[in-house]
Amino acid sequence: MVRLSCLSVVLFGVIAVVVGCSKSPDAGVPIQEPAPAKPNPDDGHGHKVTSRGGIIVPIGDDKYHAEAVFEKDGVLRLFILGKDEVTVVEVKTQPVTAFVKPEDGDVSESIILTAKPQSGDADGMTSQFVGHLPRALWGKPVEVSIPTIRIENDRYRLGFKSQSTPDHVDPAMPAKLVDEAEKKVFLTPGGKYTAEDIAANGNVVASVKFKGIRPLHNATPKVGDKLCPISMTKANRKFTWIIDGKSYEFCCLPCVEEFVVLAKEKPDEIEDPEFYRKK
């Protein structure tokens, strides 16, 4: 009798553990919690670093993955991948809001990741999103949080950290390098960006003109609202820059810089300001 009683206790304990681990049927819309904080190449699950320097981030219990690639000049690319981390997955084009902060900081800034379809993506679909980090965070370790991204019929959230010190950044003089790069963009003419434009903008770089102005991204502009030529979100007249003798409004400083570069390197792709208005 004693042996039977002990066996009954063991069996009851096993059943209790199995029942306790079962998932609730009312889980609702799947929301992916932020990934583990530190990249760990030796960890066999999530946050692995790829050959091109991207960080693999699990989405929805590994149903999907994202590869986050931090490039020079503050460019952040987000590629959507399948469960195997190899298959390219297309999602509907959508503006994706990300919140970025220094790894050791408390204050986040919002940026927009714009759909940039890759070759082979279907119309209205994309497998890549591109955005720009605030200039003050270029080359620095950052934390990125994306509250929501829609894949098929579900919405997910994810978070990840960048690598500590990218190879393209000289840690001895990051500020000076950034200053020189910005001067080259804003204080040298080219294409549709003229010397008269530089003078009209006050002969200063954008980070000086817009110092202390925080971007407020609005991804749902109304008909008639001016649009940022880069992100196509609602423009903010506080971020106005003269190009080709015309006033353009943007959502944030990085978009101003990208548009100036476009005006210099690909002037035929620049439209008049009224083109960038919600129809």
Beta strands, then each sheet from edge to edge (+ up, - down):
strand 1: 55-59
strand 2: 64-70
strand 3: 75-81
strand 4: 91-92
strand 5: 96-102
strand 6: 109-115
strand 7: 125-126
strand 8: 128-132
strand 9: 142-151
strand 10: 154-161
strand 11: 236-243
strand 12: 246-250
sheet 1: 1+ 2- 3+ 8- 6+ 5- 9+ 10-
sheet 2: 4+ 7-
sheet 3: 11+ 12-
end
